[in-house]
């Protein structure tokens, strides 16, 4: 949806969440086991969240 005035609105939190979901999907598709372990999920999410400082 484009607000009046032509500017686009982006929800950066939603975009970050979508990117993290994508990272989880990629990790799951590359995994040899049926499910990702909680440790692997944490690893993917922490790597995808970027610097915390």
ABEGO torsion letter per residue (X at the ends): XBBBGGBBBBBAAAAAAAAAAAAAAAAAAABABABBBAAAAAAAAAAAAEBAX
